[in-house]
Amino acid sequence: MSQITITAEKIHQMEVNYRRNLINDLPSFKSPHLIGTVNTKGITNLSIFNSIVHIGANPPLLGFILRPLTVERHTYENIKTCGYFTINSVTEQLMERAHACSGKYPKGVSEFIMTGIKPAYSKIQPAPYVEESPIQIALKIEEEQAIKSNDTRLIVGRIVEIRIEKEMLSPKGYIDVSKHKILTGRGLDQYFTVAKGKRLARITKDSCLLI
Ligand SMILES: Cc1cc2nc3c(=O)[nH]c(=O)nc-3n(C[C@H](O)[C@H](O)[C@H](O)COP(=O)(O)O)c2cc1C
């Protein structure tokens, strides 16, 4: 193996697209999701995000990183005014249409209509789900944290409803993502299907090799 060393100075001097590709690709796989929202006029919005993170299970919290507010951010505006959003898994079948949701459509133009992705609704909150997503999660905005280093924000939501295809959910609460060809991804333009993973036993005090 021959290694390349890239210094902070070299990173700073990189051509902008090269640096974006490299830094986006570094953290390996990140799964794309579609975030569904609605504005005060009832116009829906759907955008693709790959920075979804688990914050905690009790209370059940998920978060995502939002880019700086240097341009209109419809997902963010809608979450702030409506209070709810949905996070929907992306399947192989949805791939091209989901990717198209990264486009900058004018305010008032719904990505659901532009891409032909069908919304679905539940009685308990107003944000649209993606009907064909096998995992649909609704969240209520809980808090946002400013990340001072680059003006991004961590948006934290509390899960208020989960709708999931029955055959994916195991009796122990695990989810089998290989069942519906749910995608993971790299950077901003590469998508992969995943094979069934291997589950290892939890490391406890008794099984820990260091004790
Ligand atoms: C694969 C992929 C992942 C993305 N992930 C994020 C993300 O995590 N955070 C973000 O702010 N934008 C992300 N984007 C960009 C948004 O999809 C894009 O800015 C979109 O236009 C936002 O739409 P909105 O203004 O309707 O919210 C991603 C784009 C792609 C293609």
The ligand as a MOL file (V3000), in Angstrom:
LIG
                    3D

  0  0  0     0  0            999 V3000
M  V30 BEGIN CTAB
M  V30 COUNTS 31 33 0 0 0
M  V30 BEGIN ATOM
M  V30 1 C -27.3080 12.7040 -1.1740 0
M  V30 2 C -27.5860 14.0990 -0.6490 0
M  V30 3 C -27.5620 14.3320 0.7130 0
M  V30 4 C -27.8130 15.6070 1.2430 0
M  V30 5 N -27.7670 15.7900 2.5890 0
M  V30 6 C -27.9790 17.0350 3.1020 0
M  V30 7 C -27.8970 17.2360 4.5090 0
M  V30 8 O -27.6520 16.3240 5.2900 0
M  V30 9 N -28.1220 18.5060 4.9710 0
M  V30 10 C -28.4260 19.5570 4.1390 0
M  V30 11 O -28.6360 20.6810 4.6290 0
M  V30 12 N -28.5150 19.3690 2.7980 0
M  V30 13 C -28.3040 18.1350 2.2630 0
M  V30 14 N -28.3960 17.9350 0.9180 0
M  V30 15 C -28.8140 19.0710 0.0680 0
M  V30 16 C -30.3340 19.2810 0.0680 0
M  V30 17 O -30.9960 18.1250 -0.4410 0
M  V30 18 C -30.6590 20.4890 -0.8220 0
M  V30 19 O -30.0610 21.6450 -0.2730 0
M  V30 20 C -32.1420 20.7170 -0.9950 0
M  V30 21 O -32.3070 21.6460 -2.0350 0
M  V30 22 C -32.8230 21.2600 0.2460 0
M  V30 23 O -34.1470 21.5610 -0.1130 0
M  V30 24 P -35.0980 22.5380 0.7100 0
M  V30 25 O -34.6000 23.9520 0.5220 0
M  V30 26 O -36.4320 22.3210 0.0460 0
M  V30 27 O -35.0680 22.1030 2.1210 0
M  V30 28 C -28.1290 16.6730 0.3570 0
M  V30 29 C -28.1510 16.4470 -1.0280 0
M  V30 30 C -27.8850 15.1760 -1.5240 0
M  V30 31 C -27.9060 14.9310 -3.0150 0
M  V30 END ATOM
M  V30 BEGIN BOND
M  V30 1 1 1 2
M  V30 2 1 2 3
M  V30 3 2 2 30
M  V30 4 2 3 4
M  V30 5 1 4 5
M  V30 6 1 4 28
M  V30 7 2 5 6
M  V30 8 1 6 7
M  V30 9 1 6 13
M  V30 10 2 7 8
M  V30 11 1 7 9
M  V30 12 1 9 10
M  V30 13 2 10 11
M  V30 14 1 10 12
M  V30 15 2 12 13
M  V30 16 1 13 14
M  V30 17 1 14 15
M  V30 18 1 14 28
M  V30 19 1 15 16
M  V30 20 1 16 17
M  V30 21 1 16 18
M  V30 22 1 18 19
M  V30 23 1 18 20
M  V30 24 1 20 21
M  V30 25 1 20 22
M  V30 26 1 22 23
M  V30 27 1 23 24
M  V30 28 2 24 25
M  V30 29 1 24 26
M  V30 30 1 24 27
M  V30 31 2 28 29
M  V30 32 1 29 30
M  V30 33 1 30 31
M  V30 END BOND
M  V30 END CTAB
M  END
